């Protein structure tokens, strides 16, 4: 029943989700406040801070709104998002979505190989679906459903994010999909998927 509800939600989201219609030039000026952590082009150097370059505008908008509402918690980002207007959010999302994502860094090849297998095939014995169903065959995400691009993201950030979904520290995903999947994964499995994605 939950799986059917999930499919209906994804189909519904694909038809009604509105994406940013902001001004990239205005967003570039406003992004100066983001540069200390994410760099001016959204390609963060710190492995614990996400790259925002090339991320889907609708997803970026949702995250900023969730920081404002408290649906997503991070002391720094909550403070940064609090004063943003709706137009600011649209402009920033449009700007960062238009930036070129820097290449990822390949790491442990053995972990990445195991992560690749999970990404494309899931883990049948644990009832874990393949990641490509929502995030695409090249981890490019799905703008219509606001599923983020994961390719070339920092491995350390991905590990933290996935563990936060698993623990319940982060629960702003649609229908708690990520939480329900990740409670079935071990630390080693999470690290393997993150290593694969970081190298794309």
C-alpha positions in Angstrom: 0.0 0.0 0.0 2.8 2.4 0.9 4.6 1.7 -2.4 1.4 2.5 -4.3 1.0 5.7 -2.4 4.6 6.6 -3.2 4.0 6.0 -7.0 0.9 8.2 -6.9 2.8 10.9 -5.1 5.7 10.9 -7.6 3.3 11.1 -10.5 1.4 13.9 -8.9 4.6 15.8 -8.0 5.7 15.5 -11.6 2.6 17.3 -12.8 2.3 20.1 -10.3 5.7 21.0 -9.0 6.6 24.6 -9.8 10.2 25.5 -10.4 12.2 28.7 -10.0 11.5 31.6 -12.3 14.0 33.7 -10.7 16.6 36.1 -12.0 20.1 34.5 -12.3 21.8 37.9 -12.5 20.1 39.1 -9.3 20.9 35.7 -7.7 24.6 36.1 -8.5 24.7 39.3 -6.4 22.7 37.7 -3.6 25.0 34.6 -3.6 27.8 36.6 -2.1 26.4 35.7 1.3 26.6 32.0 0.3 30.2 32.1 -0.9 32.0 31.6 2.4 30.7 28.0 2.6 29.5 27.1 -0.9 31.8 29.4 -3.0 30.5 31.9 -5.4 29.9 29.3 -8.1 28.3 26.7 -5.7 31.3 24.3 -5.9 32.1 24.1 -2.2 35.7 23.1 -1.2 34.7 21.8 2.2 33.6 18.1 1.9 31.0 18.6 4.6 29.3 21.4 2.8 27.3 20.5 -0.3 27.9 21.6 -3.8 24.9 23.6 -5.0 26.2 24.2 -8.5 24.0 22.6 -11.2 21.4 21.4 -8.6 17.8 21.6 -9.7 16.2 24.9 -8.9 13.0 23.4 -7.6 15.0 21.3 -5.1 17.1 24.2 -4.0 14.0 26.3 -3.4 12.4 23.5 -1.3 15.5 23.2 0.9 15.7 26.9 1.6 12.0 27.0 2.4 12.4 24.0 4.6 15.2 25.7 6.5 12.9 28.7 7.0 10.0 26.6 8.2 12.0 24.4 10.4 11.2 21.3 8.4 15.0 20.9 7.8 17.4 21.8 10.6 20.9 23.2 10.5 21.9 26.1 12.7 23.9 27.9 10.0 21.4 27.4 7.2 18.4 28.3 9.3 20.0 31.6 10.2 21.0 32.2 6.5 17.6 31.3 5.1 15.5 33.2 7.7 15.7 36.7 6.1 15.3 35.5 2.5 12.2 36.7 0.7 10.4 34.4 -1.8 12.1 36.4 -4.6 15.5 35.9 -3.0 15.0 32.2 -2.9 13.9 32.0 -6.5 16.9 34.2 -7.6 19.4 32.2 -5.7 18.0 28.8 -6.9 18.0 30.0 -10.5 21.6 31.2 -10.2 23.1 28.1 -8.6 21.2 25.8 -10.9 22.8 27.6 -13.9 26.4 27.1 -12.5 28.6 24.3 -13.8 29.2 21.5 -11.4 32.9 20.7 -10.8 34.0 17.1 -11.4 33.7 14.7 -8.5 36.6 13.0 -6.8 37.1 9.3 -7.2 38.0 7.5 -4.0 38.1 3.9 -2.8 37.4 1.9 -5.9 36.3 -1.2 -4.0 33.7 0.8 -2.1 32.6 2.6 -5.2 32.1 -0.7 -7.1 29.8 -2.0 -4.3 28.0 1.4 -4.3 27.5 1.2 -8.0 25.8 -2.2 -7.7 23.4 -0.8 -5.0 22.7 2.3 -7.0 21.7 0.4 -10.1 20.3 -2.8 -8.5 19.3 -2.0 -5.0 19.6 -4.8 -2.4 16.8 -7.3 -3.1 17.4 -9.3 0.1 16.8 -6.2 2.2 13.9 -4.8 0.1 16.1 -1.8 -0.9 15.1 -0.3 -4.3 17.6 0.9 -6.8 18.5 4.5 -6.5 18.0 5.1 -10.2 14.2 5.0 -9.8 14.2 8.5 -8.3 17.7 9.9 -9.0 18.2 8.8 -12.6 20.6 6.5 -14.4 23.4 9.0 -14.1 22.4 10.3 -10.7 21.2 13.5 -12.4 18.0 13.6 -10.3 14.5 14.3 -11.4 13.5 18.0 -11.5 9.8 17.2 -12.0 9.7 15.3 -8.7 12.2 17.5 -6.9 14.6 14.6 -6.5 18.1 16.0 -6.3 21.1 15.4 -8.5 23.7 13.5 -6.5 26.5 13.1 -9.0 29.9 14.5 -8.1 28.7 15.6 -4.7 31.1 15.3 -1.8 31.3 11.8 -0.3 31.5 13.1 3.3 28.4 15.3 2.8 26.5 12.4 1.3 27.4 10.1 4.1 26.3 12.6 6.7 23.0 13.4 4.9 22.1 9.7 4.4 22.8 8.9 8.0 20.7 11.9 9.1 17.8 10.6 7.0 18.4 7.1 8.6 18.4 8.4 12.2 15.5 10.8 11.7 17.7 13.9 12.2 16.5 14.9 8.8 12.9 14.1 7.7 12.1 16.6 4.9 11.9 14.0 2.1 8.6 13.2 0.4 6.6 10.6 2.4 9.8 9.8 4.4 11.0 7.7 1.4 14.7 8.2 2.3 14.2 7.3 5.9 12.3 4.2 5.1 15.0 3.0 2.7 18.1 4.0 4.8 17.0 2.3 8.0 17.8 -0.9 6.1 21.3 0.1 5.2 24.5 -0.3 7.2 27.2 2.4 7.6 29.3 0.5 5.2 26.6 0.4 2.5 25.9 4.1 2.9 29.6 4.8 2.6 29.8 2.7 -0.6 26.9 4.5 -2.3 28.4 7.9 -1.4 31.8 6.9 -2.7 30.2 5.8 -6.0 28.2 9.1 -6.4 31.1 11.3 -5.5 33.2 9.8 -8.3 30.6 10.4 -11.1 
